[in-house]
């Protein structure tokens, strides 16, 4: 089964980096892993390509099966910290923003799983406490 990796890049204000594509949908930085690639190295390269930053990967914290164009793929999410603040998105995107899960609820997300993962990451970084906004 093919694997997709998504990065929940969190800043010091506990906001997540999301990218807006040409269809005006917001999503997380994404990597489609090939069989011969190392998980973390491949994700770091994809983040560098999409966002222009280096990251430290803190945790692998979420897995699921998702359908992409009718095909099931294994989805793995990582919580990451940026090493710099200078975001430079690739030409594949029209905008980026830092958002809390409560902010994401107001946006047109590529999938609702973006919000679900952000909420779970929020719980993780806050020591298992309540989800923001509840």
C-alpha positions, 0 to 999 in steps of 0.5 A: 500500500502506498504511503502519504506523510503529512506534517503538522508543523507547529510554531511557538504560538501553538499554531499549525502551518497550512497551505492553500492550493490553487483550488483554494483548499487548505491542507498540510504539507504532504509527502508521497513516500516511495518504497526506497525512501526513508520516512523522515528524510523524505518528509523533511525534503518535501517540507523544504520543497513545499514550504522552504523551511527545515524542521525537527520531527518530534513525533509520529502520532497519527495513522489512518487509511485514506482514499485518494482518487479512489485508491486507499493509501496509508496516511502517517502524520508527524508533529514537527517544529520549524527551525526558522520562521521564513516560509517560502511556499512553492509555486504549487500553492497560492498562500499559507497561514498559521492557524489553531484548530479553532481557526481551521473550522472556519476554512475550506479544508482539503479534508476534515482529517486536517482538522482532526489531526490538528486537534489530536496534535493539540492534545499531544502538545498540551499533555493530554488535556482538553481539545482547544475550544471545548 
